[in-house]
Amino acid sequence: MIIKVIMLLIFFGTMIAIGFYCRKHATDVSGFVLGGRSVGPWLTAFAYGTSYFSAVIFVGYAGQFGWKYGIASTWIGIGNALIGSMLAWVILGRRTRVMTQHLDSATMPEFFGTRFQSKGLKISASVIVFIFLIPYTASLYNGLSRLFGMAFDIDYTVCIIVMAVLTGIYVIAGGYMATAINDFLQGIIMLVGIAVVIAAVLKGNGGFMEALNGLASIQDEAASTQPGVFASFFGPDPLNLLGVVILTSLGTWGLPQMVQKFYAIKSEDSIKKGTIISTLFAVVVSGGCYFLGGFGRLFSDQIDIAANGYDSVIPTMLSGLSPILIGLVVILVLSASMSTLSSLVMASSSTLTLDVLKGHVIKDMDEKKQVLIMRLLIVVFITISVVIAGIQYKSNITFIAQLMGVSWGALAGAFLAPFLYGLYWKRTTKAACYVSFAFGAGFMVLNMVVRGSFPALLQSPINAGAFAMLTGLLIVPVVSLISPKPDGKWVEDTFACYNKKIEVSVKRALGE
């Protein structure tokens, strides 16, 4: 117990110290929200990765999908690395950085409002962000309850309050730069922790081949009658597995807290390095999480899914580890949760301040007042998320849990297509954005409220979210082609940022 407490104290002390060290970078809006658009490749890549993978992934998704699909759940991690990280950087990274700076936008709603010359679009996007980021933020605490109970026997409410307060301190003090530096350190902890935990669990089951043989011998008639299906290439349910891959991988392209990382990239070199670093990070962390979860059924004699749910899978797998390793796991999950929490509250507070309050509710807001209001709103958002998480834990209100489940699909379903087309296609219209917003958010809310009326395949929030995103990619071009063309001069001025001439050295490009 002493070892675990010391590890936690060192971890928390370091996070707070970094927050106060970065106060000098958080004196104006650009510095507080984007780190002055001067964040290098390592910090940006780790900020992207740690915002991507939270305790929801490590405890919830890895346990649930590892149990359902066996070792084939590793495909989710591979999809996260190739689609959610590598392709996101390649397709969105440079264009997002260039156009958002050209339009002087610091948030995704602000991008929509300026790119399509519509205050209504900006407000609509802000409302969607506010509604669906808050419950998503609250869900981050869920993975901590069982692990802290296993390691410290501390009440869940105390855990979430401590985590929220400490995260709030370093985000409020140092803004985006403190978040990025802490994300880097937390990312290193996640990389080391995942590798060590996988090695320990496999060793406890006789090594990789012995564990794989044990998994192949498990039979669950309810899942599949095929022998050895949980150790097979695609598992017992490839179609639903594909839905998970699409939602958790393609979804990052439309999440405000993920895309906002590209706003802060320092240089072209940072994009190239960041793409590689982010992809490798995802391979280890996400691939490792789902790979570990794939062996969950080896502990089926200790797990009662009907009574304790899928969240009990990973904690049960780790309960037999040494105290030092359990301490490392707790810090790993804390790192994953705090990094994502900091990213979400930054996105929420900056969106509400810059896109709703500034110029609409409060007419005269200078730089200092904007930063102050964002800091106050961070406190508000963290408090709301703690209250929601506490209410759900104490009363088991299923409505809140369902709302958390559809958050990812609603945000990505609403924003992915209009953001992507807005960066690449001049013909994209304001009307298409409105339709995409309404369909993505509305479809997921309907899935939550009248799920039983949906086709069997789409009753799963995972598949429904994937469907919303893919449908949006069709809705935007169709509606754009049948709606009035946007202002030609404004569109040309907007896309002129991509044609700006720059000089580079010969080592970057050959001359004539």
Buried (B, 14 or more C-beta within 10 A) or exposed (E): EEEBEEBBEEBBEBBBBBBEBBBEBBBBBBBBBBBBBBBBBBBBBBBBBBBBBBBBBBBBBBBBBBBBBBBBBBBBBBBBBBBBBBBBBEBBBBBBBBBBBBBEBBBBBBBBBBBBEBEEBBBBBBBBBBBBBBBBBBBBBBBBBBBBBBBBEEEBBEBBBBBBBBBBBBBBBBBBBBBBBBBBBBBBBBBBBBEBBBEBBBEBBEEEEEBBBBBBEBEBEEBBEEEBBBBBEBBBBEEBBBBBBBBBBBBBBBBBBBBBBBBBBBEBEBBBBBBBBBBBBBBBBBBBBBBBBBBBBBBBEEBEBEEEBBBBBBBBBBBEBEEEBBBBBBBBBBBBBBBBBBBBBBBBBBBBBBBBBBEEEEEEBEEEBBBBBBBEBBBEBBBBBBEBBBEBBEEEEEEBBBBBBBBBBBBBBBBBBBBBBBBBBBBBBBBBBBBBBBBBBBBBBBBBEEBEEBEEEBEBBBBBBBBBBBBBBEBBBEBBEEBEEBEEEEBEEBBEBEEEEEEEEEEEEEEE
